[in-house]
C-alpha cells in the first residue's frame, strides 16, 4: 500500500488509521486539512489525523493545529522525543507504542507509528516555512527612554519585514499593568511572548499563565527569575565595567588618582541596574576612588538633572560622574556645564549618538558602551522565529558590546539615535 506525504506533512492514506472509536467524546481528534482543523466526525476521505503534543501546534501556525487546552492522552504525544533516524525501524516503533490504545486495533500498528513519526519529522523539518505570519506579543517595560523607543522600532521593522504581526503593549513602569498586558496578549493567542520586565520577580504569575497556555516566553534587555526559553540582551556587568575602566583611565591621564565618583542609578530592583552597578564598582575597586551612590533616576534625563543638582551641592569635591545610561549621564553633564564644572568627567552606557558626539567633539564625556537597541529588537524577533520553528537557541543570546572612547569613536557609525554595533548572532 502506498503512502504519500506531502510538503505540509499530511499523510494521504485512508486505510492506515482508525481513530473515531478511540476518540474521547469530549475531545474529538482533530484532522489536518489545508484550511482548518475539523473534528473526526467531519473528516473527509484520504485525510489522516496526526497526533501531536501541544508544543507542535505552535510550531506550525499556518497548518491546522490542536487546541492548546486539549492535551491528547496517548503515549505518542512523546513521538518528537524519538530520534528521527530510527523512524524506519518498525519493530522498535511497534515495541514502543504497540500497546497504545490509539494504535492498538489498527491493521498495522508499527506502520501507524512510523508514518506518524514521519509526519512529525516533516512538520518539524518544514517549520521554518511555517514560521511565517506569526502573531508575536511584546510587553515592554516603558517608552520613557529613547533606548526603549528604538528597541520597539527595531522589533517592529524586523517583524514587518517577514510579514509577522507584532502586538506591542507598554507597561509604563507599572508591574500591575504589565501583568495585565501579558494576560491580554495570551488572550489574543500569540504564538510567542516577548517580555522586557519591570521587575524580575513580579511577573511570575504571568509566566505561569504563559506556560499553562503553552506559549513560549523570551525576555529582552532584562532577564527574569523564572522559566523562559531565552534571554536576549547584552552583558550589562561587562558594559558597566568597560565604561568604568575607561573613566578611571581618563581620570588618571589627567593626573587625578583619588576622589569621589558620583553614580546616578537606573531603576530600583532592576536587573540591568544591578548588573551595571556591579560592573562599575568592580572597575573602580582598588583604584583609590570612592563611589557615592546617587538616587534612582529611572533612566530618564530630566530625573538625572534634578538628582545632579542636589548631588553637586552635597559633593562639590567630586571628580567624575558615572550613570547607568547615557541619557542620565548627559543630564548630569548639562548641570555640570551650567555650574561651570567642566573639570568633572562623565561616563555612561548605551552608545547614544549624542554621547558619542560629545566624546568626539569635547573632553568631558569620556566613555560609553555600545548597546544598539534597534539591533537588539531585530535579534529578539529573530530569536522568536527560531523558538517557534523549534530550533534550539542559547539560554542567553548575547548581542555584544564594545567600549567607546575618544580613541575609537570615529570608527563607530552614529548618524542615527544610537551608535551601531551589529555582530552576527544567527
N, C-alpha and C positions, 0 to 999 in steps of 0.2 A: 504494500500500500504506500502511495507516495504522500509525502508531506511537503507542503510549500510554506516557507517562512518569508514573508515579505519584508521590506525595508523598515517597517514600523514594528517588527517583532510579532505580527499577527499570524497565527497558525491557521491555515485553511485545511481542515480535515474534520468532517462532521462525525466521524465514527470513533475517534480516539478517546474522547472524553464524554463522560456521562455524569453531569453534575446536579441535575434537577432534584433527584431523590435524596441527595446528601445535603442540600442547601437548607440551613435553618430558616424557618418561615419568616422570622423577624429580621433576617439578614440575607436576603436573596443574593446569590452570586452575581457579580457584575460581568458583563460581556464587553470585550474590546470591540469597538466599531470605529469607523472613520470619523464619526461625528460626535457621539456622546456615549456615556455609559448607560446600558439598558439592563433591567432585571432579566434573570434567566428565563422567566416565563415568556418574554418577548423576544428571545434570542432567535435571530434568523438562521437558516441553514448555512453551513460552512463557516460559522464563526465559533471560535473556541474560547472559553473562559480561561484566563491565565491568572492563577492566584499569586498575589504578591504581598509582601508585608507593607505596611503603610508608608514606610520610607520611600519605596519605589514609586508610589503615587506622586511624590513631589519631584521625582527625577524626570518625569515625562509630562509636563503640564499641557502639552498640546495633544496628547493621546488620552483616551478615556481613562479616568482614574477611580480607584477605590476610595470610598469615603474614609477620611482620617479618623472619624469616630466610630468606625465599624470594623474593628480589627478582626481578621479571619482567625479561625480556631484550629487549623491543622498544622502539622509539622512542616509542611512545605513552605510556610512563611519564612523559614530559615534557609531557603534554597540559595539565596545570594551569598551565603557563607561558604558554599561549596566551591572548590576550585573549578574553574571553567575547563581546564584541560582534562578533567575527569568526566565531562559531560557524556562522552561516548561510552563510558563504562556502565553498560546497562545493568550488569549484575550488581555492581556497587550501589547503583541507584535503587534497584529493587530491594536490596538488603536494608538500605537506609529508610525507605519510605513505603515499602510494600504493604505495611500494616496500617498505613494512614487511612482513616475512614473515607477520605475523598478519593484515594487511589484504589482502595480495595473494592472490588466489584467491577472494575474496568476490565476490558478484554486483555489489555497489555499494560499492567501496572508499571513495569520498568520503562516501557516506551513512553508512557504518560509522563513519568518523572523526567526522562531525558528530554522530551520535547518541551516540557515546562521550563527546564533549565536553559534550554537553547533560547526560549523566548525571553527569559530574564536576561541572559547574556546579550541578546540582540538589543534589548531595550537599553541596557547599560552601555553597550558599545556605541549606540547612536544617540546617547543622552546629550552630547554636545550639540547635536542638531536640534533636539527637542528643547534645550535650554534657551529658547528664543521667546520673545514676548513675555518675559517674566513679569510678575507683579511683586515689586520689591518695596518693603516697608522700611522707613528710615525715621527713627526717633532721635532728634538732635537735642543736645544739652541746652543750647542757646544760639541766638544770632546777634548777640550784643557785641561781638568782636569780629573784626574783618577776617580773622582766620576761619571762623566757623561759616561765615558767608561764602568764602572761597571754597571751603570744603563741600558745602552744599552744591555750589555751582559746578564743581568738578564732577561730583556724583551725578548730577542731572545731565551733564553733557555726555558722560560715559554711558548712562542708561539709554538716553535718546539715540545714541549712535548705533545701538543694536536693537532698537525697537522695544526696549523694556519700559514698563510703567513704574515710575518711582513715586511713591506716596510719601511725602515729606511732612513731618509734624515737629514743631518747635516747642520744647518743654519750657523755654524761657527761665531756666534755672530752678524750676519747681519740681521736686520729686513726685509729689502727688499728681501733678499734671502729666508727668512722663509716664507714670504707671497707667493712668487713664488713656494716654495716647497709644501705648503699646497694646492695651486691650482693644482699642478701636482698630488698630492695624490687624490684629488677629481676627477680629470680626469680619474684616474685609477680605479674608482668605489670602493673605500674601503668601508667596512661595518661600520667601526668606526674609528674615528680620535683621536690620542693622540698627545698633544702638550705640549712641555716644552718651554714656550715663552721667546724670547729675551727681549721683553718689554710687560708689561701687557695691554697697550693700543694700541700699534701699529699694532696688528694683527686683529683688529676689522673687517676690510673688509673681511678677510679670514673666520672669524667666521660667518659672514653674508652669505658668499657663501656656507659654510657647511650647514647652516640652510636651505637655499633655495634648496640644494640638498638632504635634509632630512638625512644628515649624523650626527649622534650624536658625540659630541666632549667632551673629558675628558682631563684635564690638569694634569701634574705630576710635582712635585718638586716646581713649581712656578705657582701661580694662575693668572688669567686674570680678567680684568674688562669687563666682557661680559657674554653672555648666554652660559653656558656649563652645562653638565649633572652632572659632579662630578669633584672634585679636589682631587688628591691623593698625599699625602705628609706627612710632619710632622710639628708639631707646632714650627716654627722657632723662635718665640718670646721666647717660653719656652726653646728651645735649647740654645739660646744666654744667657738667664737668668741663666740657670743651670751652664753653663761654667763660666760665670762672677762671680757668687756667690762662686764657688769653688776657683777661682783665688783670690778673696778678702780674703777668709778664709785662703788660703795658705800664703798670704802676712802677715796677722795678726798673723799667727802662727810663722812667722819669727820675729815678733815684729815691722813690718812696718805698720803704721796706716794712712799714707798720702803720697802724691806724684803723679807723672804723670804715667798714663797708656796709652800707645800708642795703637791706634786702626787702624789696617790695614783692609780696607773695600773691599767688593766684587765688584759688577758692579753698575755703576751709574743708578739709577732708577729701579733697580731690586727689586721685592717684597721680595725675600729671604734676600737680603742685608738689606732692610729697617726693616724687622722683626727681624733679628738677632741683628742689631744695637739697635733697641728698647729694646730688652731683655738685652743686655749688659749694656745699660745706666740705665735701671731700677735696675739692680743688684748693680751698683756702686753708684747710687744716695744716698746721705746722709751718705756715708762711710768715707768721708774725702779725697778721691782720686779724681783726676781730669783727665778726658779723653781728650786726644789730638788726634783729628781725622786725620788720615793719608790719602794718596791718594787712589783712586780706583785701585785695582791691578788685577781685573777680575778673582779672584780665582786661579791665576797662580803663582807658586812658584818663577819663575825667576823674575816676576814683583815685587813680595814682597821683594826679595833680594835687588833689586835696590832701592825700596822705603825705606827699613830699613836702608840702608847705609846712605841715606840723613837724615832720621829721627833721627838716633843715633847721627849724628854730631850736629843737631839742638837741641837735647834734651838729653844731656849727663847725666842729673839727673833723667832719667826715672827709674821707679821701676818695670814695667811689660809691656808686650805686649800681646794684645788680637787680634786675627784675625778672619775673618768671615768663614774661613775653615782651616783645619789642614795643607793643603799643603802650604798655605801662612804663617801660624804660624811656620812651620818647616823651611821655607826660612828665616824668621826673626831670628829664633834661630841660624841658621847657621852663620849669620852675627854677632850676639852677641858673639858666641863662638870664631869666628875668631878675634874679638876685645877683647877677654878675659873678657867678661862681663857675667860670669856665675851667677852673683848675680841677674840678671834680670829674673823674672819668665815669663813663656809663657803659653798661653792657646789658644785653637782653638775649632773647631766644625767639626763634621762628623765621628769621630771614625776611622780615618785612622790607619791601623795597625802599621805603622811606628811611629805614635804619641803615640799609646798605648805602644809600646816597649820603647819609650823614657820616658814615665811616669813610667813604671815598673822598668826600669834599671837606672834611673837617678833622679835628684832632681830639674831640671829646667823646664821641661814641666810638668805642674801640673794638667791640666784638659782638657777634651773634652766632647762632647755629641754625643751619637751614632746616626748614620744616615745610616744604612746599605743600600747601593744603589742597590745591586743585589736583595735584598728582595723587595725594592721599585719597581723595574722593574717587578718582579713577581706579586706583588699586582696590578700593573697597568694593566697587561694582564688579571688577574682575574676579575678586575673591568670592563674591556672592554667586557668580555664574559657575565658578569651579565647584563650589559646595553643592549647588543644585544639580550639577552634572554628575555628582557622585565621585568626583576626583578628590584625592587626599590633599589637604592643604596643611601647612605648618600651623602649630598652635599659636605661634607668633609670626605674623607676616611683617617683616621689617622693611619699611620704605627708605631707610637710610638717612644719614645726616652728615654734615661737614661744618667745621668752624669757618667763619668768615672774619677776616681782619683786613687791615689796610694792605697787607701783603698780597692778598689774593682776590680782593673784592672786584677788581676789573675783569676777572675771569668768569664771574657769575652773571648770567643773563638776568637782569632785573628790570625789564621795561614794563612788567605787569605790577600787580599789587604786592606780590611776593617774589623773592628770588627763586629761580627754577633749580630743582635738583631731582632728577628722574632716572635713577638707576633701574635697570631691568629687574623685575620681580618675577613675572610669569613669562 
